[in-house]
């Protein structure tokens, strides 16, 4: 082959190989850019979530690490601050998370009680002659079958009227009610405190004293309410406390503690 032809072949070979060689660095760069972008998005999301809970990014990452282990199976819905507090490495760390949790819980309860007051006011304004619960749909005691063993269904709620102070029967019944309602998925409990006089701090102290689970209050499985005269509107103000009602799609029914056992 003549020197001229050899030169032409070499030029053509170089032209064919060069694009593939130059394309590889471009693909590597694009891959790195995609990976960097994904990492930045994850970091940004972690930062946003950490800020929402009053934590640092490092604390949030530790929370995620903990939840990837047994704790995630045991307590899948537990909030980050409580998880970190339970798994604190030092007493100082435990106190810090306890303070964060206390502040957050206080703010949450304030907001929920404020909404409860607004709701109660709106209800009284819109329906001034209607009771909070329709007493006409609650059978009188003598109309009950007397059968025990109440079966709660999805969406059913137990309404409990209890005294703020000085009612040993109320305190004893509360434990049974909490246990029974808590055992039924999708059931709820509405607690109305007689004698609260509209004092939100008194409700908070009562809830803490009786170990009402804050996570269930947060999820609205349990609600804490001022009586506000609703027991009297039902005509049950003279009944022995506590007063229990079963609320379902079929209406409201007066029940006894024996029904929950």
Secondary structure by P-SEA (a helix, b strand, c coil): ccaaaaaaaaaaaaaaaaaaaaaaaaaaaaaaaaaaaaaaaaaaaaaaaaaaacccaaaaaaaaaaaacccccccccccaaaaaaaacccaaaaaaaaaaaaaaaaaaaaaaaaaaaaaaaaaaaacccccccccccccccccccccccccccccbbbbbbbbccccaaaaaaaaaaaaaaaacccbbbbbbbccccccaaaaaaaaaaacccaaaaaaccbbbbbccccccccccccccccbbbbbccccbbbbcccccc
